[in-house]
């Protein structure tokens, strides 16, 4: 990646809708040269387009969950299928997993943590933090299921879960049992 590639990336990050012709004009290059560079950057996986929701502009709750687990990969594999999980990271230090969970209702996140993390024998420590306000726009590609499922992607059936029965949980957004409005 050279200086020109970095300038192209910078322009795209400032304005994702900028045209290749406008980039070419800024950099005093031809549009076909810009097209070739952008295609190469995309093919190498260096740049990617993301369509998502700006979490800073929503009423959604975000929690950062720090976990100490015997097998961090098992935790991240389980949550990779969860529509409430924005992302999961395997990290170094005392806590070796970091998850970002999202929901319309903070209590729904707490239920998810209580039943899927704190009760997990692989987990020895959990730290639950609520994100008060992201400092920058946070664009997240939320998992949206236009066709609702009877069983959640993790294999659980919402009406059989204790939190769902006492209406603390909204249910999985991927299922027909979801009681929320978004997504």
JOJO-V60914 format. One record per pair of residues at least 6 apart in sequence whose ideal C-beta (glycine too) atoms are under 6 Angstrom apart, sorted by sequence separation. I is the first residue (numbers start at 1). J is the second residue. D is the distance in Angstrom with one decimal. If there is no record, write none. Layout:
I|J|D / I|J|D
//
This chain:
24|30|5.9 / 41|47|4.6 / 69|75|4.9 / 79|85|4.4 / 103|109|5.0 / 117|123|5.6 / 151|157|5.5 / 158|164|4.8 / 163|169|3.8 / 171|177|4.2 / 11|18|5.7 / 24|31|4.5 / 91|98|5.3 / 164|171|5.6 / 171|178|4.5 / 101|109|4.9 / 118|126|5.5 / 171|179|5.6 / 79|88|5.1 / 89|98|4.4 / 117|126|5.6 / 170|179|4.8 / 21|31|5.0 / 24|34|4.7 / 170|180|4.1 / 20|31|5.1 / 23|34|4.9 / 88|99|4.8 / 11|23|5.3 / 76|88|4.3 / 87|100|5.2 / 158|171|4.1 / 20|34|4.6 / 86|100|4.1 / 158|172|5.7 / 8|23|6.0 / 20|35|5.5 / 113|128|5.9 / 85|101|5.8 / 86|102|5.4 / 84|101|5.0 / 158|175|5.6 / 72|90|4.7 / 84|102|5.9 / 159|177|5.9 / 84|103|5.6 / 158|177|3.9 / 7|27|6.0 / 79|99|5.7 / 152|172|3.7 / 153|174|5.5 / 75|97|4.9 / 152|174|5.8 / 152|175|5.4 / 72|96|4.7 / 72|97|4.6 / 149|174|5.3 / 149|175|5.2 / 68|95|5.3 / 148|175|5.7 / 67|95|5.9 / 69|97|5.4 / 84|112|6.0 / 148|176|4.3 / 8|37|5.9 / 66|95|3.8 / 145|174|4.3 / 67|97|4.1 / 66|98|5.6 / 65|99|4.4 / 64|100|5.8 / 63|101|5.0 / 144|183|4.5 / 62|102|5.2 / 142|183|5.1 / 60|102|5.3 / 61|103|5.7 / 61|106|4.4 / 63|109|4.7 / 65|113|5.9 / 74|122|5.8 / 71|122|5.7 / 70|122|4.8 / 111|163|3.5 / 69|122|5.1 / 69|123|5.2 / 86|140|5.2 / 67|123|5.8 / 68|124|4.9 / 68|125|3.9 / 111|168|5.3 / 111|169|4.3 / 67|126|5.6 / 83|143|4.2 / 66|127|4.1 / 107|168|4.9 / 108|169|4.8 / 108|170|4.8 / 65|128|5.8 / 64|129|4.7 / 105|170|5.5 / 63|130|5.4 / 62|131|4.0 / 81|153|3.9 / 82|154|5.9 / 81|154|5.5 / 104|180|4.7 / 56|134|5.2 / 104|182|5.9 / 56|137|5.1 / 56|138|5.6 / 54|137|5.1 / 55|138|4.3 / 54|139|5.6 / 55|140|5.4 / 52|139|4.4 / 53|140|5.9 / 52|140|4.9 / 52|141|4.2 / 53|142|5.5 / 83|173|4.4 / 50|141|5.7 / 83|174|4.9
//
